């Protein structure tokens, strides 16, 4: 398990378990919304805080489900792109989201 995920567990896991997955998921989605706003508004000075918050809530959700973010990330992306296996990805570019 990542040091970051362990630290978030030390600080919040008891509280997060009491809140449950649904309540924690709502907090996560709220933080993702704040990150999106900061990116869209070009609020460079706010990005570090918002990325850290999203990362912490993602770590919490993984912990509530007994998952290690580092382990599952390595497992999925160890061979490169999960679809084409290339590094960098050689898949056709998707159409941009507008």
C-alpha positions in Angstrom: 0.0 0.0 0.0 1.2 3.5 -0.8 2.6 5.6 2.0 0.0 8.3 1.1 -2.9 5.9 1.3 -1.7 4.5 4.6 -1.4 8.1 6.0 -4.9 8.9 4.9 -6.1 5.7 6.7 -4.3 6.7 9.9 -5.9 10.1 9.8 -9.5 9.4 8.6 -10.3 5.6 8.2 -12.3 5.3 11.4 -14.4 8.4 10.5 -14.7 7.2 6.9 -15.9 3.8 7.9 -18.6 5.3 10.1 -19.7 7.6 7.2 -19.8 4.6 4.8 -19.2 4.4 1.1 -22.2 6.4 0.0 -21.4 9.4 2.2 -17.7 9.2 1.2 -18.6 9.0 -2.4 -20.5 12.2 -2.2 -17.5 14.0 -0.7 -15.3 12.6 -3.4 -17.6 13.8 -6.2 -17.8 17.3 -4.6 -14.0 17.5 -4.5 -13.8 16.4 -8.2 -16.2 19.2 -9.0 -14.0 21.7 -7.2 -11.0 20.4 -9.1 -12.8 20.8 -12.4 -13.8 24.3 -11.5 -10.2 25.2 -10.6 -8.9 23.8 -13.9 -11.6 25.5 -16.0 -11.0 28.8 -14.3 -7.3 28.5 -14.6 -6.8 28.9 -10.9 -3.3 27.6 -10.8 -2.8 28.5 -7.2 -5.7 26.3 -6.1 -4.8 23.2 -8.2 -2.4 21.6 -5.7 -5.1 21.8 -2.9 -7.8 20.4 -5.1 -5.6 17.6 -6.6 -4.6 16.6 -3.1 -8.2 16.5 -1.9 -9.3 14.4 -4.8 -6.4 12.0 -4.3 -7.2 11.7 -0.5 -10.8 10.9 -1.1 -9.9 8.4 -3.9 -7.5 6.8 -1.4 -10.3 6.6 1.2 -12.7 5.0 -1.2 -10.1 2.4 -2.2 -9.4 1.7 1.5 -13.1 1.3 2.2 -13.1 -1.4 -0.5 -9.9 -3.1 0.7 -8.0 -2.0 -2.4 -4.4 -0.7 -2.6 -4.2 2.1 -5.2 -0.5 1.5 -5.9 -1.0 -2.2 -6.5 -4.1 -1.9 -8.7 -2.4 0.9 -10.7 0.7 -1.2 -11.3 -1.3 -4.2 -12.2 -3.4 -2.5 -14.8 -0.7 -0.3 -16.4 2.5 -2.4 -15.9 2.6 -3.5 -19.6 1.7 -0.1 -20.9 -1.6 0.9 -22.3 -4.2 -1.7 -21.3 -5.6 -1.8 -24.8 -2.6 -1.7 -27.1 0.2 -2.5 -24.6 2.4 0.2 -26.1 4.4 2.9 -24.3 3.4 5.6 -25.2 -0.1 4.5 -26.2 -0.6 3.8 -29.9 -4.4 3.6 -29.8 -6.2 5.9 -32.2 -7.0 9.2 -30.6 -10.5 9.6 -29.3 -12.6 12.5 -30.4 -12.1 15.5 -28.1 -14.8 16.2 -25.5 -16.2 19.7 -26.0 
